[in-house]
Every structure is written in C-alpha cells, then in structure tokens.
Amino acid sequence: MKQAQSIAVGSIVLGLIVLALKFAAWAVTGSAALFSDAAESVVNVAASVVAWLALRLAAKPADANHPYGHDKAEFFAAVIEGVLIVVAALVILQHAWHSYWAPAPIEAASMGKGMALNAASTVLNLLWAMLLFRKGKIHRSAALTADAHHLATDVVTSIGVLCGVGLVVLTGLPWLDPVIAAATAVYILVAGFFLIRDSVGGLMDAAPAEVIVERIRTIVGEHADGAIEAHDLRTRHAGRLTFLEFHLVVPGAMTVSSAHAICDRIEAALKAEMEGLMITIHVEPEGKAKHRGILVL
C-alpha cells in the first residue's frame, strides 16, 4: 500500500508538470480546444490528490468503528474524481460556447508552439497512464485505476485536440476550434458518467465479475472433499479486498475438527489463487442441505 501511495504522489507531480505545459500551450495560442485540454488537466491534478488521500485512508488498519477496514475509501475517491470530470466538461462547454460567438484569430506560428507543448504533455500522460494501469491491477486499487482512466481519457482527448487544432490551421476556419472543444467536453462527460457508475457499484457492494465468481465456485467444489454441498455463496468488493461467505454442509456425525480441516483446505486453495480474500464459512449439518449450489458428493 505504501508503494501505491508513492505512485499517487508521483501522479500529483506529473499532473502539475502536464498542467503547466498545457496552460502554456493555451496561453500561447488562445485556442478554445487547447483550453479544454488544459481544463481537464486541472481535474487530473485534483483527482490525483484525492486518490492519494484515499489511499492513505484505505491503508489504515481496521479499528473499533471500522472492523472491516477502510478500503472503501478508494471507491469514494473514484466517485469524487468522476464528479470532477463532469464539472470540467461543463466548464469546457461554457468556454467553447463563448469562443464560438467570439472566435480568436488563428496564427499558425503560435499554434505550432502550442501544439508542440501539448504533444509533449500527451506523451508524458501516456507513459504514466500505462504505469498506473499496471500498478492499479497489481495493488487492486480502485483509486489508482480511476486515476489511470483519467489519464487515458486525457491522452485520447489530447490527440483529438491536436488533430483538430491542426485542421483549424490548415483550413483557416476559426469556428472549428470551439466545436472541437465542445466535442472534447462531450467525450469527457461520458467518461465521467461511466467512472461514477462503476464506482457507485463498489459502494453498493456489487459482486465481482461472473467469471471470478464461477472460479470461486469451482475451487470450493474441488477442495471440499468430505463435505456434502456449499450453498448461499455471496461475494462483494471493498477496494483491494474481496469478501466471500458461504454455508458448508457436512455429515452430521463429522467431528468439529474434521469439518474445520475441510474449511482450512478450501481457504488455502482460494487464497493461493486469489489475493485479498476475506473468507467466512458457516458449517451446517446435513439436515440443512438445500440440494443446490455447489454439490460436492
């Protein structure tokens, strides 16, 4: 978790550098499209700060008030980042609207300098986004993954903006500049909506992907020799942790020690393949069998 926090700090530093480059590009050109790209970078810096704070909170151990830990803080951070993206999109749309009715004159020389600055910042964002995606997967961090999605969105919009600004220079049509900015804002708005949707799913204890649930069921069935069935299997995500619980039905004459050994075997198999599992198994006698779920015998 400390490594994840260090990466989040790196995102803040890189975000400030990129922000400076993009605002310099806008200051040189006065382009509404380049302003839209710079405005999104403001959100990226704010999002990186939120991600860092969330990772610090999520790293705190469980306590009396939070017996299941603080990992869900990362989902709150992701929701906040999604809201910031939506706000940035609205600011860009407002700027594009004013620029459409009062377009700035186009100067090829200044546009060239601005595009070069913007391109440099785009390369930096691309490299860092690739790192964040990899580290977010390794640490199972919703905050780092959300930050990676932000930067990936920024890279796509930056490429679109650069192509659009180049088109403005080639055609000499100033009204294209605010239109490109508005299109960028719409794209950012959609990305923010999906980020909020996915993050709210985590806050609402959404289950992992179906393929993961099926793999859990398979492992339980393969390592529950001696039991009769497992039923009422439930899972939920909480940041880097996945909580799993189910009922394990065993023969009524089986000793507590033998039933516990089966539970230990199942837990060891699950944790060997899946990191961050918190497992609760409720053992029941055969009279409680529902004859559905994971049948062992």
ROMI-226088 format. One record per residue (C-alpha): residue number from 1; x negated, y negated, z. Coordinates in nm, 3 decimals, always signed. Example, Ala and Ser with C-alpha at 12.3 -4.5 7.8 and 13.67 -1.06 7.14 Angstrom:
2
pos / east / north / up
1 / -1.230 / +0.450 / +0.780
2 / -1.367 / +0.106 / +0.714
//
This chain:
297
pos / east / north / up
1 / +0.000 / +0.000 / +0.000
2 / -0.291 / -0.238 / +0.066
3 / -0.410 / -0.183 / -0.289
4 / -0.063 / -0.273 / -0.416
5 / -0.076 / -0.596 / -0.213
6 / -0.416 / -0.679 / -0.363
7 / -0.275 / -0.626 / -0.711
8 / +0.015 / -0.859 / -0.625
9 / -0.233 / -1.128 / -0.518
10 / -0.412 / -1.077 / -0.849
11 / -0.080 / -1.134 / -1.026
12 / -0.041 / -1.468 / -0.849
13 / -0.389 / -1.583 / -0.950
14 / -0.346 / -1.469 / -1.310
15 / +0.002 / -1.624 / -1.322
16 / -0.141 / -1.964 / -1.222
17 / -0.407 / -1.941 / -1.493
18 / -0.150 / -1.846 / -1.758
19 / +0.084 / -2.121 / -1.635
20 / -0.192 / -2.380 / -1.675
21 / -0.268 / -2.261 / -2.029
22 / +0.097 / -2.264 / -2.136
23 / +0.174 / -2.605 / -1.991
24 / -0.137 / -2.737 / -2.161
25 / -0.002 / -2.593 / -2.488
26 / +0.331 / -2.769 / -2.430
27 / +0.162 / -3.098 / -2.329
28 / -0.047 / -3.097 / -2.647
29 / +0.247 / -3.025 / -2.879
30 / +0.568 / -3.134 / -2.708
31 / +0.726 / -2.822 / -2.857
32 / +1.056 / -2.705 / -2.704
33 / +0.965 / -2.347 / -2.790
34 / +0.632 / -2.371 / -2.610
35 / +0.811 / -2.536 / -2.317
36 / +1.039 / -2.232 / -2.296
37 / +0.735 / -2.007 / -2.272
38 / +0.578 / -2.225 / -2.003
39 / +0.904 / -2.233 / -1.804
40 / +0.914 / -1.855 / -1.798
41 / +0.559 / -1.853 / -1.661
42 / +0.676 / -2.064 / -1.366
43 / +0.918 / -1.782 / -1.289
44 / +0.638 / -1.526 / -1.325
45 / +0.429 / -1.703 / -1.060
46 / +0.726 / -1.730 / -0.824
47 / +0.810 / -1.365 / -0.889
48 / +0.453 / -1.259 / -0.810
49 / +0.468 / -1.446 / -0.479
50 / +0.799 / -1.276 / -0.395
51 / +0.652 / -0.937 / -0.490
52 / +0.351 / -0.993 / -0.264
53 / +0.573 / -1.091 / +0.031
54 / +0.797 / -0.789 / -0.030
55 / +0.501 / -0.551 / -0.041
56 / +0.370 / -0.690 / +0.288
57 / +0.710 / -0.637 / +0.450
58 / +0.755 / -0.291 / +0.296
59 / +0.416 / -0.185 / +0.436
60 / +0.533 / -0.235 / +0.794
61 / +0.591 / +0.091 / +0.980
62 / +0.935 / +0.198 / +1.099
63 / +1.049 / +0.038 / +1.424
64 / +1.348 / +0.046 / +1.657
65 / +1.554 / -0.184 / +1.435
66 / +1.445 / -0.020 / +1.109
67 / +1.399 / +0.352 / +1.183
68 / +1.384 / +0.433 / +0.810
69 / +1.113 / +0.178 / +0.742
70 / +1.112 / -0.145 / +0.539
71 / +1.068 / -0.006 / +0.187
72 / +1.393 / -0.152 / +0.056
73 / +1.237 / -0.497 / +0.079
74 / +1.097 / -0.428 / -0.267
75 / +1.447 / -0.399 / -0.412
76 / +1.542 / -0.735 / -0.260
77 / +1.232 / -0.882 / -0.424
78 / +1.330 / -0.737 / -0.761
79 / +1.681 / -0.887 / -0.732
80 / +1.532 / -1.228 / -0.647
81 / +1.299 / -1.202 / -0.946
82 / +1.595 / -1.123 / -1.171
83 / +1.781 / -1.429 / -1.044
84 / +1.473 / -1.645 / -1.107
85 / +1.460 / -1.518 / -1.465
86 / +1.824 / -1.620 / -1.516
87 / +1.756 / -1.968 / -1.373
88 / +1.457 / -2.009 / -1.606
89 / +1.670 / -1.911 / -1.904
90 / +1.930 / -2.177 / -1.814
91 / +1.659 / -2.444 / -1.780
92 / +1.520 / -2.349 / -2.121
93 / +1.865 / -2.365 / -2.280
94 / +1.919 / -2.714 / -2.139
95 / +1.582 / -2.832 / -2.273
96 / +1.648 / -2.672 / -2.612
97 / +1.986 / -2.850 / -2.633
98 / +1.831 / -3.193 / -2.575
99 / +1.543 / -3.116 / -2.813
100 / +1.785 / -3.011 / -3.085
101 / +1.951 / -3.353 / -3.086
102 / +1.622 / -3.541 / -3.043
103 / +1.353 / -3.323 / -3.206
104 / +0.988 / -3.415 / -3.154
105 / +0.776 / -3.486 / -3.463
106 / +0.563 / -3.197 / -3.584
107 / +0.185 / -3.240 / -3.605
108 / +0.001 / -2.942 / -3.750
109 / -0.327 / -3.020 / -3.569
110 / -0.172 / -3.038 / -3.221
111 / +0.041 / -2.732 / -3.295
112 / -0.274 / -2.539 / -3.383
113 / -0.435 / -2.624 / -3.048
114 / -0.117 / -2.541 / -2.858
115 / -0.075 / -2.208 / -3.035
116 / -0.437 / -2.114 / -2.956
117 / -0.386 / -2.187 / -2.585
118 / -0.060 / -1.993 / -2.584
119 / -0.217 / -1.697 / -2.764
120 / -0.497 / -1.677 / -2.505
121 / -0.244 / -1.668 / -2.221
122 / -0.044 / -1.399 / -2.402
123 / -0.347 / -1.169 / -2.425
124 / -0.410 / -1.212 / -2.051
125 / -0.047 / -1.129 / -1.971
126 / -0.052 / -0.820 / -2.194
127 / -0.360 / -0.674 / -2.024
128 / -0.226 / -0.742 / -1.675
129 / +0.120 / -0.604 / -1.757
130 / -0.038 / -0.276 / -1.867
131 / -0.225 / -0.257 / -1.535
132 / +0.091 / -0.336 / -1.334
133 / +0.294 / -0.067 / -1.510
134 / +0.028 / +0.191 / -1.428
135 / -0.016 / +0.083 / -1.066
136 / +0.358 / +0.047 / -1.012
137 / +0.406 / +0.408 / -1.120
138 / +0.118 / +0.532 / -0.903
139 / +0.243 / +0.349 / -0.591
140 / +0.613 / +0.396 / -0.677
141 / +0.652 / +0.024 / -0.621
142 / +0.973 / -0.145 / -0.738
143 / +0.812 / -0.486 / -0.681
144 / +0.505 / -0.416 / -0.897
145 / +0.719 / -0.254 / -1.166
146 / +0.954 / -0.555 / -1.171
147 / +0.652 / -0.783 / -1.200
148 / +0.525 / -0.571 / -1.490
149 / +0.861 / -0.603 / -1.666
150 / +0.843 / -0.981 / -1.620
151 / +0.505 / -0.999 / -1.786
152 / +0.608 / -0.759 / -2.063
153 / +0.909 / -0.982 / -2.131
154 / +0.679 / -1.283 / -2.128
155 / +0.448 / -1.119 / -2.381
156 / +0.737 / -1.042 / -2.618
157 / +0.878 / -1.394 / -2.591
158 / +0.532 / -1.549 / -2.634
159 / +0.475 / -1.354 / -2.955
160 / +0.818 / -1.460 / -3.080
161 / +0.749 / -1.822 / -2.987
162 / +0.412 / -1.821 / -3.162
163 / +0.566 / -1.679 / -3.480
164 / +0.847 / -1.932 / -3.460
165 / +0.619 / -2.229 / -3.400
166 / +0.406 / -2.116 / -3.694
167 / +0.723 / -2.112 / -3.903
168 / +0.804 / -2.467 / -3.791
169 / +0.459 / -2.584 / -3.901
170 / +0.489 / -2.409 / -4.237
171 / +0.841 / -2.529 / -4.317
172 / +0.825 / -2.876 / -4.159
173 / +1.175 / -2.825 / -4.013
174 / +1.176 / -2.968 / -3.656
175 / +1.522 / -2.829 / -3.570
176 / +1.378 / -2.476 / -3.583
177 / +1.176 / -2.549 / -3.268
178 / +1.472 / -2.584 / -3.025
179 / +1.655 / -2.297 / -3.199
180 / +1.358 / -2.069 / -3.128
181 / +1.355 / -2.191 / -2.767
182 / +1.727 / -2.109 / -2.732
183 / +1.675 / -1.760 / -2.879
184 / +1.393 / -1.707 / -2.630
185 / +1.622 / -1.812 / -2.344
186 / +1.890 / -1.563 / -2.450
187 / +1.634 / -1.282 / -2.458
188 / +1.508 / -1.378 / -2.111
189 / +1.867 / -1.395 / -1.982
190 / +1.939 / -1.039 / -2.098
191 / +1.615 / -0.911 / -1.941
192 / +1.708 / -1.077 / -1.611
193 / +2.052 / -0.916 / -1.616
194 / +1.911 / -0.565 / -1.659
195 / +1.650 / -0.620 / -1.388
196 / +1.918 / -0.730 / -1.141
197 / +2.138 / -0.434 / -1.236
198 / +1.862 / -0.179 / -1.178
199 / +1.752 / -0.339 / -0.851
200 / +2.106 / -0.352 / -0.711
201 / +2.126 / +0.021 / -0.786
202 / +1.835 / +0.073 / -0.546
203 / +2.002 / -0.137 / -0.278
204 / +2.320 / +0.068 / -0.320
205 / +2.131 / +0.396 / -0.261
206 / +2.155 / +0.513 / -0.620
207 / +2.028 / +0.867 / -0.677
208 / +1.707 / +0.933 / -0.873
209 / +1.726 / +1.030 / -1.239
210 / +1.918 / +1.351 / -1.312
211 / +1.601 / +1.527 / -1.428
212 / +1.443 / +1.467 / -1.086
213 / +1.750 / +1.595 / -0.901
214 / +1.753 / +1.909 / -1.117
215 / +1.385 / +1.968 / -1.045
216 / +1.454 / +1.941 / -0.671
217 / +1.735 / +2.195 / -0.700
218 / +1.507 / +2.433 / -0.892
219 / +1.228 / +2.410 / -0.634
220 / +1.471 / +2.471 / -0.347
221 / +1.611 / +2.777 / -0.521
222 / +1.265 / +2.917 / -0.597
223 / +1.134 / +2.886 / -0.239
224 / +1.439 / +2.969 / -0.027
225 / +1.389 / +3.348 / -0.019
226 / +1.578 / +3.490 / +0.278
227 / +1.848 / +3.221 / +0.268
228 / +2.189 / +3.259 / +0.103
229 / +2.255 / +2.920 / -0.051
230 / +2.188 / +2.549 / -0.030
231 / +2.472 / +2.301 / -0.075
232 / +2.568 / +1.934 / -0.029
233 / +2.230 / +1.820 / -0.166
234 / +2.203 / +1.441 / -0.161
235 / +1.920 / +1.206 / -0.258
236 / +1.857 / +0.833 / -0.256
237 / +1.568 / +0.600 / -0.335
238 / +1.430 / +0.344 / -0.090
239 / +1.129 / +0.179 / -0.251
240 / +0.841 / +0.425 / -0.269
241 / +1.034 / +0.680 / -0.060
242 / +1.299 / +0.928 / -0.170
243 / +1.530 / +1.063 / +0.099
244 / +1.658 / +1.417 / +0.048
245 / +1.901 / +1.614 / +0.260
246 / +2.096 / +1.937 / +0.216
247 / +2.254 / +2.226 / +0.408
248 / +2.076 / +2.564 / +0.402
249 / +2.291 / +2.869 / +0.471
250 / +2.111 / +3.170 / +0.623
251 / +2.231 / +3.511 / +0.752
252 / +2.398 / +3.479 / +1.091
253 / +2.161 / +3.731 / +1.252
254 / +1.848 / +3.547 / +1.138
255 / +1.633 / +3.404 / +1.418
256 / +1.573 / +3.033 / +1.454
257 / +1.204 / +3.094 / +1.392
258 / +1.269 / +3.273 / +1.061
259 / +1.511 / +3.003 / +0.943
260 / +1.257 / +2.736 / +1.035
261 / +0.991 / +2.919 / +0.833
262 / +1.214 / +2.904 / +0.523
263 / +1.264 / +2.530 / +0.577
264 / +0.888 / +2.479 / +0.610
265 / +0.829 / +2.671 / +0.288
266 / +1.084 / +2.464 / +0.096
267 / +0.947 / +2.134 / +0.232
268 / +0.589 / +2.229 / +0.146
269 / +0.686 / +2.317 / -0.212
270 / +0.881 / +1.995 / -0.261
271 / +0.611 / +1.770 / -0.116
272 / +0.341 / +1.945 / -0.319
273 / +0.513 / +1.834 / -0.639
274 / +0.683 / +1.508 / -0.538
275 / +0.528 / +1.227 / -0.336
276 / +0.716 / +1.010 / -0.090
277 / +0.984 / +1.265 / +0.004
278 / +1.160 / +1.242 / +0.340
279 / +1.345 / +1.574 / +0.383
280 / +1.624 / +1.669 / +0.623
281 / +1.757 / +2.028 / +0.618
282 / +2.063 / +2.131 / +0.818
283 / +2.062 / +2.509 / +0.880
284 / +2.401 / +2.685 / +0.891
285 / +2.514 / +3.050 / +0.944
286 / +2.660 / +3.248 / +0.655
287 / +3.016 / +3.174 / +0.765
288 / +2.958 / +2.815 / +0.646
289 / +2.873 / +2.922 / +0.290
290 / +3.065 / +2.736 / +0.019
291 / +2.955 / +2.968 / -0.262
292 / +2.849 / +2.675 / -0.474
293 / +2.545 / +2.456 / -0.505
294 / +2.209 / +2.639 / -0.514
295 / +2.269 / +3.012 / -0.475
296 / +1.959 / +3.195 / -0.354
297 / +2.094 / +3.550 / -0.332
//
